[in-house]
Amino acid sequence: MQPGNKRESLTPEKMQAVKGKLVHRKNDLWQELIDVLEKDAGEGYQDLIQSMRDEGNGALAELRGSAAFSLLKLKVQELDTIEQALKRIEKGT
């Protein structure tokens, strides 16, 4: 490892704190997505909104296929990044 690239390992307590922050941000993003769809998308997206409320992560694929996706792309990308980080935390990698 090169100087300056040293990665500090997290204690289990710090890892839990990071995980908690990620989960909180994930929940906030889901709510933001729902709010935007409810406000801007109208009746055509009511099924998608309900799916997001019911399924959470499983609704990402359906959201990607919607016309409103381009408006929400950055939030969805952040959700994907958070999901990947949470999976790595669960695996301990």
SERO-4910 file (N, C-alpha, C, O; in steps of 0.05 Angstrom, whole numbers):
BEGIN
 pado doro    nc1    nc2    nc3   cac1   cac2   cac3    cc1    cc2    cc3    oc1    oc2    oc3
  Met    A     17    -23      0      0      0      0     18     25      0     38     26     14
  Gln    A     11     45    -16     27     69    -18     20     88      5     -2     88     15
  Pro    A     40    104     13     34    124     34     12    142     25     11    150      1
  Gly    A     -5    149     43    -28    166     36    -53    151     28    -74    162     27
  Asn    A    -50    125     21    -72    109     14    -80     89     36    -94     70     31
  Lys    A    -71     94     59    -76     77     82   -106     77     89   -117     99     94
  Arg    A   -118     54     90   -146     52     97   -148     43    126   -137     23    134
  Glu    A   -163     58    141   -167     51    169   -190     32    171   -212     37    160
  Ser    A   -186     10    186   -209     -8    189   -227      3    210   -219     16    230
  Leu    A   -253     -3    207   -273      7    225   -278    -13    247   -278    -37    243
  Thr    A   -282     -2    271   -290    -20    293   -319    -28    288   -333    -16    272
  Pro    A   -328    -50    300   -356    -58    297   -376    -36    304   -397    -34    291
  Glu    A   -370    -20    324   -387      2    331   -389     23    309   -410     33    303
  Lys    A   -366     30    298   -365     49    276   -379     38    251   -394     53    237
  Met    A   -376     13    246   -389      0    223   -419      1    227   -433      6    207
  Gln    A   -429     -4    250   -458     -2    256   -468     26    252   -490     31    242
  Ala    A   -452     46    261   -459     74    258   -461     81    228   -480     94    219
  Val    A   -442     72    212   -442     77    183   -466     63    171   -480     75    154
  Lys    A   -471     39    179   -494     24    168   -520     39    175   -538     41    158
  Gly    A   -522     48    199   -546     63    207   -550     88    191   -573     94    183
  Lys    A   -529    102    185   -531    126    169   -539    119    140   -555    134    128
  Leu    A   -528     98    129   -535     89    102   -565     81    101   -578     89     82
  Val    A   -574     67    120   -602     58    120   -620     83    123   -641     84    109
  His    A   -613    102    139   -628    126    143   -629    142    116   -651    151    108
  Arg    A   -607    145    103   -606    159     77   -622    144     56   -636    156     40
  Lys    A   -620    117     56   -636    101     38   -666    106     41   -680    109     22
  Asn    A   -675    106     66   -703    111     72   -711    139     63   -733    143     52
  Asp    A   -694    159     68   -699    187     59   -702    188     29   -720    201     18
  Leu    A   -683    174     15   -684    174    -15   -710    162    -25   -722    172    -44
  Trp    A   -718    140    -13   -743    127    -22   -766    146    -18   -784    148    -36
  Gln    A   -767    161      4   -789    180      9   -788    202    -11   -808    211    -21
  Glu    A   -763    212    -18   -761    233    -38   -771    224    -65   -785    238    -79
  Leu    A   -764    199    -72   -774    188    -98   -804    186    -98   -817    194   -118
  Ile    A   -815    177    -77   -845    175    -75   -857    203    -77   -877    206    -91
  Asp    A   -846    222    -63   -856    249    -63   -856    261    -91   -875    273   -100
  Val    A   -833    257   -105   -831    268   -132   -852    255   -151   -865    269   -166
  Leu    A   -854    229   -149   -873    215   -166   -902    224   -160   -918    228   -178
  Glu    A   -908    227   -134   -935    235   -127   -941    263   -137   -963    269   -146
  Lys    A   -921    281   -135   -925    309   -142   -926    313   -172   -943    326   -183
  Asp    A   -906    301   -186   -902    307   -214   -913    286   -234   -919    293   -257
  Ala    A   -916    262   -225   -922    241   -245   -952    236   -248   -960    227   -269
  Gly    A   -967    243   -229   -996    240   -231  -1006    212   -229   -992    194   -219
  Glu    A  -1030    208   -238  -1044    182   -235  -1030    159   -248  -1032    136   -239
  Gly    A  -1016    164   -270  -1004    143   -285   -983    127   -270   -976    105   -277
  Tyr    A   -973    138   -248   -952    125   -232   -961    116   -205   -945    109   -188
  Gln    A   -987    116   -200   -997    107   -174   -990     78   -167   -983     72   -145
  Asp    A   -991     61   -187   -983     33   -183   -953     31   -176   -946     16   -158
  Leu    A   -937     47   -190   -908     47   -184   -903     57   -156   -886     47   -142
  Ile    A   -916     78   -148   -913     90   -122   -920     69   -101   -906     66    -81
  Gln    A   -943     56   -104   -951     35    -85   -931     12    -84   -925      2    -63
  Ser    A   -920      5   -107   -900    -16   -109   -875     -8    -93   -863    -24    -79
  Met    A   -867     17    -96   -843     27    -81   -848     26    -51   -830     19    -36
  Arg    A   -872     33    -43   -878     32    -14   -878      3     -4   -868     -3     18
  Asp    A   -889    -15    -20   -892    -43    -12   -866    -59    -14   -859    -74      3
  Glu    A   -852    -55    -37   -829    -72    -43   -802    -60    -38   -782    -74    -35
  Gly    A   -801    -34    -36   -775    -21    -32   -756    -27    -54   -760    -19    -77
  Asn    A   -734    -42    -48   -713    -47    -67   -723    -61    -92   -713    -56   -114
  Gly    A   -742    -78    -90   -753    -92   -113   -765    -74   -133   -769    -82   -157
  Ala    A   -773    -50   -125   -785    -32   -143   -765    -17   -161   -773     -2   -179
  Leu    A   -739    -19   -155   -719     -5   -170   -721    -12   -200   -719      5   -217
  Ala    A   -724    -38   -206   -725    -47   -234   -749    -35   -248   -747    -26   -271
  Glu    A   -771    -34   -234   -795    -23   -246   -792      7   -250   -801     18   -270
  Leu    A   -779     21   -231   -775     49   -234   -756     56   -257   -761     75   -271
  Arg    A   -736     39   -261   -718     43   -284   -733     43   -311   -724     56   -330
  Gly    A   -754     28   -312   -769     25   -337   -789     48   -341   -802     49   -362
  Ser    A   -793     65   -322   -813     86   -324   -803    111   -337   -778    115   -338
  Ala    A   -820    126   -349   -813    151   -362   -802    171   -342   -786    188   -349
  Ala    A   -811    170   -317   -803    189   -297   -774    183   -288   -762    199   -273
  Phe    A   -764    160   -296   -737    152   -287   -716    173   -292   -698    178   -275
  Ser    A   -717    186   -316   -696    205   -322   -695    228   -302   -674    239   -297
  Leu    A   -718    235   -291   -719    256   -272   -708    248   -245   -699    265   -229
  Leu    A   -708    222   -240   -700    212   -214   -674    196   -214   -666    184   -195
  Lys    A   -660    197   -237   -637    180   -242   -616    183   -220   -605    162   -211
  Leu    A   -609    207   -212   -588    211   -192   -595    199   -165   -579    187   -152
  Lys    A   -620    201   -158   -629    190   -132   -628    159   -133   -621    146   -114
  Val    A   -636    148   -156   -635    119   -160   -606    109   -160   -601     88   -148
  Gln    A   -588    124   -172   -560    117   -172   -549    117   -144   -534     99   -136
  Glu    A   -557    137   -128   -548    138   -100   -560    114    -84   -546    103    -68
  Leu    A   -585    107    -90   -597     84    -77   -581     59    -84   -576     42    -66
  Asp    A   -574     55   -109   -558     32   -117   -531     31   -102   -523     10    -93
  Thr    A   -518     54   -100   -493     56    -86   -496     48    -57   -479     34    -46
  Ile    A   -517     58    -44   -522     52    -16   -527     22    -13   -517      9      5
  Glu    A   -543     10    -31   -549    -18    -30   -524    -35    -32   -520    -54    -18
  Gln    A   -506    -27    -50   -481    -41    -53   -464    -39    -28   -452    -59    -19
  Ala    A   -463    -16    -16   -448    -12      9   -460    -29     31   -445    -41     47
  Leu    A   -486    -29     34   -499    -45     55   -493    -75     51   -489    -89     71
  Lys    A   -493    -84     26   -486   -112     21   -458   -118     29   -452   -140     40
  Arg    A   -439   -100     23   -411   -104     31   -409   -105     61   -393   -120     72
  Ile    A   -423    -88     75   -423    -87    104   -433   -114    115   -421   -126    133
  Glu    A   -455   -124    104   -466   -149    112   -446   -173    108   -445   -191    124
  Lys    A   -432   -172     86   -412   -193     79   -386   -189     95   -370   -207     97
  Gly    A   -382   -165    105   -358   -159    120   -334   -153    102   -311   -157    109
  Thr    A   -340   -143     78   -318   -137     59   -315   -107     56   -297    -98     41
***
